[in-house]
Amino acid sequence: MGAGSTVVVLGIPFDNVSFDETLAAIFRMIEEYQQDKRPRLVATANVDFVVNTLSWRRHQSRHPELLDILRRADLVVADGMPVVWASRWLGAPLKERVAGSDLVPALAAASDTRPLSCYFFGGRGDVGARAAAILQEKHPNFHLAGAAAPFIHVAGEALHEALETDAALVEQINRAHPDILLVALGNPKQEIWFNRNQFRLQVPVTIGVGGTFEFVAGTVKRAPRWLQRLGLEWVHRIIQDPWRLWKRYLVDAYTFGLMILPSLLYYRYSRWRQRWRRETAGEASPQAGAPGSAAAEPFRVVTLPLRLDITVASQWQEVLTAALDASQDLVLDCTGVEFIDSSGLGLLIKGWRQAQVQQRAFFLIGVNPRVQRFLSLNRLWDVFGPLAGENLEEILPRLQQHRTLPPFSFTLEHRPHYLLLHLFGRLDAAAVAGLDMPALLARLAGNHIVVHLADLDFVDSSGLGFLLKIHRQAASQGRSCVLCGPKPAVQQVLVVTRLHRFFTINPDLAQSEQALRGSYARHSAALS
């Protein structure tokens, strides 16, 4: 799971690293890429990220794709003092703010002792090239591998050809062989672009840096250091561009404060309740005990302690890491857990993230209502709810299912007048990269199509590109393509990408069949 702890703020895992530790982690990722050839993502997330990702409903995200990317990113640093302050209020303080606008100049300075090649991607006009030239003048070992400022589509019908449009850009970047790809498209564009192209990129580390090129090039001035240390850089930004930024910062601060308040109050109440119980019962403070686990090949059951907090998180991280490194599926027994803080939540999400990378199962058993409530208030129950069970006996069939079912699958069934394409699991960039799209389109050709989404848990913009290709082919052949039964998260991705009005979407299969019978009748009448 990597070095360092993780702190969860409103469902987003932030790595608890200092600025220097962030630089070290980036160079370590470059070295690790030489072994496994897996591109890494570093996200510099601030309050605007958090607000853009979340909604007022705790069980539903405003931008499910961005939230999923942040949860799976290899390193997420807090590029905003309000995030750092929130972590302190929740009892698991992040070490410091790590701003993307400071990170790029620091990487250039680090090239004085180790030559470094970076590709500047994004920004307005030639600002990326100008920023690189300024850094090269100061640091001769800092190499500009290339620069490009294309327009990137992450929403609308253009997703139909997004992968094809990106192909030339990815090839250009790969030919340059940079150590680091700096993407300055702003959130969520920069994260989505990496996500849909990560399986074609041959770059060790990609970092989303937002408006950093503007700062380096001097077109936007940074706040004085003393103002940055006080966490008031946003005041300086508003003064420079009041008409564009005042509303954004005001809305972000207000929204973030209201969203963090319930989890903060519940955390304070839970801590008071634990202390009160110990005092009234005359008990000593509970000891964490030595971390331990029980192997039951091919999975491991790890019994978590009474208090899963900042004092024990690092010890238990080693236990989970060892189990997953041994290629074992993991079941966490939460029966005895009475208290959990943001570090404990970080431990859980970090274990889950490593399990995803290593394609291992990850389940929880015995989660009591208080812990479930804290997970919900911290917007993590959407992750762990589907992975939770009452006991081991309930989980065993799901462990077996995890070993036999791929992350994404589909069935194709001939029905009267149409083909039923039934999707299961996660239709994401990884799934799309593994599909033989021409072969599937050939099987669908000439038919009305119903795409059944009731068993699809997640879709990203790459998956929507897949659906758009099917729709486009059907329309070009005078056939209909309708979607039916999307889950709330899938429906929300359709909304945020502005495709919910492009597709015909029915709540269930029966209505889709009725609509297609009408289309089939009209098509037959036209032919006759």
C-alpha positions as CSV (number, residue, x, y, z in Angstrom):
1,M,0.0,0.0,0.0
2,G,3.0,2.2,-0.1
3,A,4.7,4.4,2.5
4,G,2.7,6.8,4.6
5,S,-0.8,6.9,6.0
6,T,-4.0,8.0,4.3
7,V,-6.6,10.4,5.7
8,V,-10.1,10.4,4.4
9,V,-11.9,13.8,4.0
10,L,-15.5,13.4,2.8
11,G,-14.9,10.2,1.0
12,I,-11.7,11.3,-0.7
13,P,-8.4,9.6,0.4
14,F,-5.5,12.1,0.9
15,D,-2.0,10.7,1.4
16,N,-0.5,12.1,4.6
17,V,2.8,13.2,3.1
18,S,4.9,16.3,3.5
19,F,6.1,18.3,0.5
20,D,9.5,16.6,0.5
21,E,7.9,13.1,0.9
22,T,5.7,13.9,-2.1
23,L,8.8,14.6,-4.3
24,A,10.4,11.4,-3.0
25,A,7.3,9.4,-3.8
26,I,7.2,10.8,-7.4
27,F,10.8,9.7,-8.0
28,R,10.0,6.4,-6.5
29,M,7.1,5.9,-8.8
30,I,9.4,6.6,-11.8
31,E,11.7,3.8,-10.7
32,E,8.8,1.4,-10.0
33,Y,7.5,2.0,-13.6
34,Q,10.7,0.4,-14.9
35,Q,9.6,-2.8,-13.2
36,D,5.9,-3.0,-13.9
37,K,5.2,-0.5,-16.7
38,R,2.1,0.7,-14.9
39,P,1.5,4.5,-15.3
40,R,0.8,6.3,-12.0
41,L,-1.5,9.2,-11.3
42,V,-0.8,12.0,-8.8
43,A,-3.8,14.2,-8.0
44,T,-3.4,17.6,-6.4
45,A,-6.9,18.0,-4.9
46,N,-8.2,21.2,-3.3
47,V,-11.6,22.3,-2.0
48,D,-12.8,22.9,-5.6
49,F,-12.1,19.2,-6.3
50,V,-14.1,18.1,-3.3
51,V,-17.1,20.3,-4.1
52,N,-17.1,19.3,-7.8
53,T,-17.0,15.6,-6.8
54,L,-19.7,15.5,-4.1
55,S,-23.4,16.2,-3.9
56,W,-25.6,17.1,-1.0
57,R,-26.8,13.4,-0.9
58,R,-24.3,11.3,1.0
59,H,-25.0,8.2,-1.0
60,Q,-24.7,9.9,-4.4
61,S,-21.8,11.7,-5.9
62,R,-22.1,14.7,-8.1
63,H,-19.3,13.4,-10.4
64,P,-19.0,9.6,-9.8
65,E,-16.2,9.3,-12.4
66,L,-14.0,11.9,-10.7
67,L,-14.6,10.4,-7.3
68,D,-13.7,6.9,-8.5
69,I,-10.5,8.3,-10.1
70,L,-9.4,10.1,-6.9
71,R,-10.1,6.9,-4.8
72,R,-7.9,4.8,-7.2
73,A,-5.1,7.4,-7.8
74,D,-1.7,6.4,-6.7
75,L,-1.1,9.6,-4.8
76,V,-3.6,12.3,-3.7
77,V,-2.1,15.4,-2.0
78,A,-4.0,18.2,-0.3
79,D,-3.6,21.3,-2.5
80,G,-5.7,23.5,-0.1
81,M,-5.5,24.6,3.5
82,P,-9.3,24.0,4.2
83,V,-8.6,20.3,3.5
84,V,-5.7,20.3,5.9
85,W,-7.8,22.1,8.6
86,A,-10.7,19.6,8.1
87,S,-8.2,16.7,8.7
88,R,-7.2,18.3,12.0
89,W,-10.8,18.7,13.1
90,L,-11.4,15.0,12.3
91,G,-8.5,13.9,14.5
92,A,-6.0,12.8,11.8
93,P,-4.1,15.9,10.7
94,L,-2.4,16.0,7.3
95,K,1.2,17.1,7.6
96,E,0.9,20.1,5.3
97,R,-0.5,21.5,2.1
98,V,1.2,20.3,-1.1
99,A,0.4,22.7,-3.8
100,G,0.7,21.8,-7.5
101,S,2.0,25.3,-8.2
102,D,4.9,24.6,-5.9
103,L,5.4,21.0,-7.0
104,V,6.4,21.8,-10.6
105,P,9.2,24.3,-9.8
106,A,10.4,21.9,-7.1
107,L,10.6,19.0,-9.6
108,A,12.6,21.3,-11.9
109,A,15.0,22.2,-9.0
110,A,15.4,18.5,-8.1
111,S,16.7,17.9,-11.7
112,D,19.9,19.7,-10.6
113,T,21.0,16.4,-9.0
114,R,19.0,14.1,-11.2
115,P,18.2,14.9,-14.9
116,L,14.4,14.9,-15.4
117,S,12.3,15.0,-18.5
118,C,8.7,16.5,-18.4
119,Y,6.0,16.9,-21.0
120,F,3.8,20.0,-20.6
121,F,0.3,19.2,-21.6
122,G,-2.5,21.7,-21.5
123,G,-2.7,25.4,-20.5
124,R,-3.8,28.2,-22.7
125,G,-1.9,28.8,-25.9
126,D,1.9,28.5,-25.5
127,V,1.9,29.1,-21.8
128,G,3.2,25.5,-21.2
129,A,6.2,26.0,-23.4
130,R,6.9,29.4,-21.9
131,A,6.7,27.9,-18.4
132,A,9.1,25.1,-19.4
133,A,11.6,27.6,-20.9
134,I,11.7,29.6,-17.6
135,L,12.4,26.5,-15.6
136,Q,15.0,25.3,-18.1
137,E,16.9,28.6,-17.9
138,K,17.1,28.1,-14.1
139,H,17.8,24.4,-14.2
140,P,19.7,23.1,-17.2
141,N,19.1,19.4,-16.3
142,F,15.4,20.0,-16.5
143,H,14.4,18.7,-20.0
144,L,11.3,19.7,-21.9
145,A,10.2,16.5,-23.7
146,G,7.4,18.4,-25.5
147,A,4.4,20.7,-25.1
148,A,0.9,20.6,-26.4
149,A,-2.3,22.5,-25.6
150,P,-5.2,20.6,-27.3
151,F,-8.9,21.0,-26.7
152,I,-10.1,17.9,-24.8
153,H,-13.6,16.6,-24.8
154,V,-14.9,14.9,-21.6
155,A,-18.7,15.3,-22.2
156,G,-21.3,15.3,-25.0
157,E,-21.5,13.3,-28.2
158,A,-17.8,14.0,-28.9
159,L,-17.0,11.1,-26.5
160,H,-17.9,8.9,-29.4
161,E,-14.5,9.5,-31.0
162,A,-12.5,10.7,-27.9
163,L,-10.2,7.6,-27.8
164,E,-9.5,8.0,-31.5
165,T,-8.8,11.8,-31.1
166,D,-6.6,11.1,-28.2
167,A,-4.6,8.4,-30.0
168,A,-2.3,10.9,-31.9
169,L,-1.7,12.9,-28.7
170,V,-0.8,9.8,-26.8
171,E,1.5,8.6,-29.5
172,Q,3.2,12.0,-29.6
173,I,3.8,11.9,-25.8
174,N,5.0,8.3,-25.9
175,R,7.6,9.1,-28.6
176,A,9.0,11.9,-26.4
177,H,9.7,9.4,-23.5
178,P,9.1,11.9,-20.6
179,D,9.6,10.8,-17.0
180,I,6.6,12.9,-16.0
181,L,3.5,14.2,-17.9
182,L,2.2,17.5,-16.4
183,V,-1.4,17.9,-17.3
184,A,-2.9,21.4,-16.9
185,L,-6.4,21.0,-18.1
186,G,-8.1,21.7,-14.8
187,N,-10.4,19.3,-12.9
188,P,-12.0,17.1,-13.9
189,K,-10.6,17.2,-17.4
190,Q,-7.0,16.3,-16.5
191,E,-8.0,13.3,-14.4
192,I,-10.5,12.0,-16.9
193,W,-8.1,12.4,-19.8
194,F,-5.5,10.3,-17.9
195,N,-8.1,7.7,-16.9
196,R,-9.2,7.0,-20.4
197,N,-5.7,6.9,-21.8
198,Q,-3.8,5.2,-19.0
199,F,-3.6,1.9,-20.8
200,R,-1.9,3.4,-23.8
201,L,0.4,5.9,-22.1
202,Q,4.0,4.9,-21.6
203,V,4.9,7.6,-19.1
204,P,5.8,6.7,-15.5
205,V,4.0,9.5,-13.7
206,T,1.2,11.8,-14.7
207,I,0.4,14.8,-12.4
208,G,-2.7,17.0,-12.7
209,V,-1.4,20.5,-12.1
210,G,-4.4,22.8,-12.9
211,G,-3.3,26.4,-13.5
212,T,0.4,25.9,-12.5
213,F,1.7,26.8,-16.0
214,E,0.2,30.3,-15.6
215,F,1.9,30.8,-12.2
216,V,5.3,29.6,-13.5
217,A,5.0,31.7,-16.7
218,G,4.1,34.8,-14.6
219,T,0.7,35.4,-16.3
220,V,-0.9,34.9,-12.9
221,K,0.9,36.1,-9.7
222,R,1.2,33.9,-6.6
223,A,0.3,35.2,-3.2
224,P,3.1,36.3,-0.9
225,R,4.6,33.4,1.1
226,W,3.2,34.7,4.4
227,L,-0.3,34.8,3.0
228,Q,0.1,31.2,1.7
229,R,1.3,30.0,5.1
230,L,-1.9,31.5,6.6
231,G,-4.0,29.6,4.1
232,L,-5.3,32.8,2.6
233,E,-3.9,32.5,-0.9
234,W,-7.5,32.5,-2.2
235,V,-7.9,36.1,-1.0
236,H,-5.0,37.1,-3.3
237,R,-6.5,35.2,-6.2
238,I,-9.9,36.9,-5.8
239,I,-8.2,40.3,-5.7
240,Q,-6.5,39.6,-9.0
241,D,-9.6,38.3,-10.8
242,P,-12.6,39.2,-8.7
243,W,-15.4,38.9,-11.3
244,R,-14.4,35.3,-12.2
245,L,-13.3,33.9,-8.8
246,W,-15.3,35.5,-6.0
247,K,-18.4,33.4,-6.5
248,R,-16.4,30.1,-7.0
249,Y,-14.5,30.6,-3.7
250,L,-17.5,31.7,-1.8
251,V,-19.7,28.8,-2.9
252,D,-16.8,26.3,-2.4
253,A,-16.2,27.5,1.1
254,Y,-19.8,27.5,2.1
255,T,-20.5,24.1,0.5
256,F,-17.4,22.4,1.9
257,G,-18.2,23.7,5.4
258,L,-21.8,22.4,5.4
259,M,-20.7,19.0,4.0
260,I,-17.9,18.4,6.6
261,L,-20.1,19.5,9.5
262,P,-22.1,16.2,10.0
263,S,-19.0,14.0,10.0
264,L,-17.2,16.4,12.3
265,L,-20.0,16.4,14.8
266,Y,-20.4,12.7,14.7
267,Y,-16.7,12.2,15.2
268,R,-16.7,14.5,18.2
269,Y,-19.7,12.7,19.7
270,S,-18.2,9.3,19.1
271,R,-14.9,10.3,20.8
272,W,-16.9,11.8,23.8
273,R,-19.0,8.7,24.0
274,Q,-15.9,6.4,24.2
275,R,-14.3,8.6,26.9
276,W,-17.5,8.8,28.9
277,R,-18.0,5.0,28.8
278,R,-14.4,4.4,30.0
279,E,-14.8,6.9,32.9
280,T,-18.2,5.7,34.1
281,A,-17.2,2.1,33.9
282,G,-13.8,2.8,35.6
283,E,-12.0,1.2,32.6
284,A,-8.5,1.9,31.4
285,S,-8.0,3.2,27.9
286,P,-8.3,0.2,25.6
287,Q,-5.1,-1.2,24.2
288,A,-4.8,-1.8,20.5
289,G,-3.0,-5.1,21.0
290,A,-0.7,-6.7,18.6
291,P,-2.0,-6.8,15.0
292,G,-2.8,-10.3,13.9
293,S,-4.7,-12.3,11.4
294,A,-5.8,-15.8,10.6
295,A,-5.0,-17.4,7.3
296,A,-7.7,-19.6,5.7
297,E,-6.3,-20.2,2.2
298,P,-6.7,-18.7,-0.2
299,F,-8.0,-15.8,1.8
300,R,-7.0,-14.1,5.1
301,V,-9.3,-12.9,7.9
302,V,-7.9,-9.9,9.8
303,T,-9.6,-9.0,13.1
304,L,-9.5,-5.3,13.6
305,P,-9.1,-3.6,17.1
306,L,-11.6,-1.8,19.3
307,R,-10.2,1.6,18.2
308,L,-9.1,2.0,14.6
309,D,-7.5,5.4,14.8
310,I,-4.4,7.3,14.2
311,T,-2.5,5.6,17.0
312,V,-2.7,2.1,15.4
313,A,-3.2,2.8,11.7
314,S,0.4,2.3,10.6
315,Q,0.7,-1.0,12.5
316,W,-2.4,-2.4,10.9
317,Q,-1.4,-1.0,7.5
318,E,1.6,-3.4,7.6
319,V,-0.7,-6.3,8.3
320,L,-3.1,-5.6,5.4
321,T,-0.1,-4.9,3.1
322,A,1.5,-8.2,3.9
323,A,-1.7,-10.1,3.3
324,L,-2.3,-8.5,-0.1
325,D,1.3,-8.8,-1.1
326,A,1.0,-12.5,-0.4
327,S,-1.8,-12.5,-3.1
328,Q,-4.5,-13.4,-0.7
329,D,-8.1,-12.2,-0.7
330,L,-8.8,-10.2,2.4
331,V,-11.7,-10.3,4.9
332,L,-11.7,-7.6,7.7
333,D,-13.6,-8.7,10.8
334,C,-15.0,-5.4,12.2
335,T,-17.1,-7.1,14.9
336,G,-15.1,-5.5,17.8
337,V,-14.6,-2.1,16.3
338,E,-16.2,0.6,18.4
339,F,-14.4,3.7,17.2
340,I,-12.9,4.8,13.9
341,D,-11.3,8.1,12.8
342,S,-10.2,9.5,9.5
343,S,-6.9,7.6,9.7
344,G,-8.9,4.4,10.2
345,L,-11.0,5.2,7.2
346,G,-7.8,5.9,5.3
347,L,-6.5,2.5,6.3
348,L,-9.7,0.8,4.9
349,I,-9.7,2.8,1.6
350,K,-6.0,2.2,1.1
351,G,-6.4,-1.5,1.6
352,W,-9.3,-1.6,-0.8
353,R,-7.3,0.4,-3.3
354,Q,-4.4,-2.0,-3.2
355,A,-6.8,-4.9,-3.5
356,Q,-8.2,-3.4,-6.7
357,V,-4.7,-3.0,-8.2
358,Q,-3.8,-6.6,-7.4
359,Q,-7.2,-7.9,-8.4
360,R,-7.9,-9.4,-5.0
361,A,-11.2,-9.6,-3.1
362,F,-11.8,-7.2,-0.2
363,F,-14.7,-7.7,2.2
364,L,-15.9,-6.5,5.7
365,I,-17.9,-8.5,8.2
366,G,-19.6,-7.5,11.4
367,V,-19.8,-3.7,10.8
368,N,-21.9,-2.3,13.7
369,P,-24.4,0.5,13.2
370,R,-22.1,3.2,14.7
371,V,-19.2,2.4,12.4
372,Q,-21.6,2.1,9.5
373,R,-23.0,5.6,10.4
374,F,-19.5,7.1,10.4
375,L,-18.7,5.4,7.1
376,S,-21.9,6.9,5.7
377,L,-21.3,10.4,7.0
378,N,-17.8,10.3,5.5
379,R,-19.2,9.2,2.2
380,L,-17.6,5.8,2.1
381,W,-20.6,3.5,2.5
382,D,-21.0,3.4,-1.3
383,V,-17.7,1.7,-1.4
384,F,-17.9,-0.6,1.6
385,G,-21.7,-1.2,1.8
386,P,-21.6,-3.6,-1.2
387,L,-18.6,-5.3,0.4
388,A,-20.0,-5.8,3.9
389,G,-21.7,-8.9,5.3
390,E,-22.9,-10.1,8.7
391,N,-20.4,-13.0,9.0
392,L,-17.9,-15.1,7.2
393,E,-20.5,-17.6,6.0
394,E,-22.3,-14.9,4.2
395,I,-19.1,-13.7,2.5
396,L,-17.8,-17.1,1.3
397,P,-20.1,-17.4,-1.8
398,R,-19.1,-13.8,-2.8
399,L,-15.4,-14.6,-2.4
400,Q,-16.0,-17.5,-4.8
401,Q,-17.9,-15.3,-7.2
402,H,-15.1,-12.8,-7.2
403,R,-12.6,-15.5,-8.3
404,T,-14.8,-16.6,-11.2
405,L,-16.4,-13.4,-12.5
406,P,-14.4,-10.8,-14.4
407,P,-14.8,-7.1,-13.4
408,F,-16.9,-6.5,-16.6
409,S,-18.9,-8.9,-18.7
410,F,-21.9,-8.9,-21.1
411,T,-24.4,-11.2,-22.6
412,L,-26.1,-10.9,-26.0
413,E,-29.6,-12.4,-26.3
414,H,-31.8,-12.5,-29.4
415,R,-35.4,-11.3,-28.5
416,P,-38.3,-10.9,-30.9
417,H,-37.5,-7.7,-33.0
418,Y,-34.3,-6.8,-31.1
419,L,-31.1,-7.8,-29.5
420,L,-30.7,-7.5,-25.7
421,L,-27.2,-6.4,-24.6
422,H,-27.0,-7.1,-20.9
423,L,-24.0,-5.4,-19.1
424,F,-22.5,-6.5,-15.8
425,G,-19.9,-4.9,-13.4
426,R,-17.7,-2.0,-14.3
427,L,-17.7,-0.5,-17.8
428,D,-14.6,1.6,-17.4
429,A,-11.4,2.4,-19.4
430,A,-9.9,-1.0,-18.4
431,A,-13.0,-2.9,-19.7
432,V,-13.1,-0.9,-23.0
433,A,-9.4,-1.4,-23.6
434,G,-10.0,-5.2,-23.4
435,L,-13.0,-5.3,-25.7
436,D,-13.0,-6.3,-29.4
437,M,-15.2,-3.4,-30.4
438,P,-15.3,-4.2,-34.2
439,A,-16.4,-7.8,-33.5
440,L,-19.1,-6.7,-31.1
441,L,-20.4,-4.0,-33.6
442,A,-20.5,-6.7,-36.3
443,R,-22.7,-8.9,-34.0
444,L,-25.1,-6.0,-33.3
445,A,-25.3,-4.8,-36.9
446,G,-28.7,-4.5,-38.5
447,N,-30.7,-4.9,-35.2
448,H,-32.7,-2.8,-32.8
449,I,-30.8,-2.9,-29.5
450,V,-31.7,-2.7,-25.9
451,V,-28.8,-2.1,-23.6
452,H,-29.8,-3.4,-20.1
453,L,-27.9,-1.5,-17.4
454,A,-29.6,-2.8,-14.2
455,D,-26.5,-4.9,-13.3
456,L,-24.0,-2.3,-14.3
457,D,-22.4,-0.9,-11.2
458,F,-20.3,1.9,-12.7
459,V,-19.5,3.5,-16.1
460,D,-17.0,6.2,-16.9
461,S,-16.6,8.4,-20.0
462,S,-14.7,5.6,-21.8
463,G,-17.7,3.3,-21.2
464,L,-20.0,6.0,-22.5
465,G,-17.9,6.2,-25.6
466,F,-18.6,2.5,-26.0
467,L,-22.3,3.1,-25.7
468,L,-22.2,6.0,-28.2
469,K,-20.5,3.8,-30.8
470,I,-23.3,1.2,-30.5
471,H,-25.9,4.0,-30.8
472,R,-24.2,5.6,-33.8
473,Q,-24.1,2.3,-35.7
474,A,-27.7,1.6,-35.0
475,A,-28.8,5.0,-36.1
476,S,-26.7,4.8,-39.3
477,Q,-28.6,1.6,-40.2
478,G,-32.0,3.0,-39.4
479,R,-32.3,1.1,-36.1
480,S,-33.0,2.1,-32.6
481,C,-30.8,1.8,-29.5
482,V,-32.3,2.4,-26.1
483,L,-30.9,2.1,-22.6
484,C,-32.9,0.8,-19.6
485,G,-32.7,0.4,-15.9
486,P,-29.5,2.4,-15.0
487,K,-28.5,2.5,-11.4
488,P,-28.3,6.0,-9.8
489,A,-24.5,6.2,-10.2
490,V,-24.7,5.3,-13.8
491,Q,-27.5,7.7,-14.4
492,Q,-25.5,10.5,-12.7
493,V,-22.5,9.9,-15.1
494,L,-25.0,10.3,-18.0
495,V,-26.2,13.6,-16.5
496,V,-22.7,15.1,-15.8
497,T,-21.6,14.2,-19.3
498,R,-24.8,15.7,-20.8
499,L,-25.8,12.5,-22.4
500,H,-28.9,11.8,-20.5
501,R,-30.9,13.6,-23.1
502,F,-29.0,12.2,-26.1
503,F,-29.9,8.5,-25.2
504,T,-33.4,7.2,-25.0
505,I,-33.4,5.9,-21.4
506,N,-36.3,3.8,-20.0
507,P,-36.7,2.8,-16.3
508,D,-37.1,-0.9,-17.1
509,L,-37.0,-3.5,-19.8
510,A,-40.8,-3.6,-20.3
511,Q,-40.9,0.0,-21.4
512,S,-37.9,-0.5,-23.6
513,E,-39.6,-3.4,-25.4
514,Q,-42.8,-1.4,-25.8
515,A,-40.8,1.5,-27.4
516,L,-39.0,-0.9,-29.7
517,R,-42.1,-2.6,-30.9
518,G,-43.3,0.8,-32.0
519,S,-40.0,1.4,-33.8
520,Y,-40.1,-2.0,-35.4
521,A,-43.7,-1.5,-36.6
522,R,-42.8,1.9,-38.1
523,H,-39.7,0.5,-39.8
524,S,-41.7,-2.4,-41.3
525,A,-44.3,0.0,-42.6
526,A,-41.7,2.1,-44.2
527,L,-40.2,-0.9,-46.0
528,S,-43.6,-2.0,-47.3
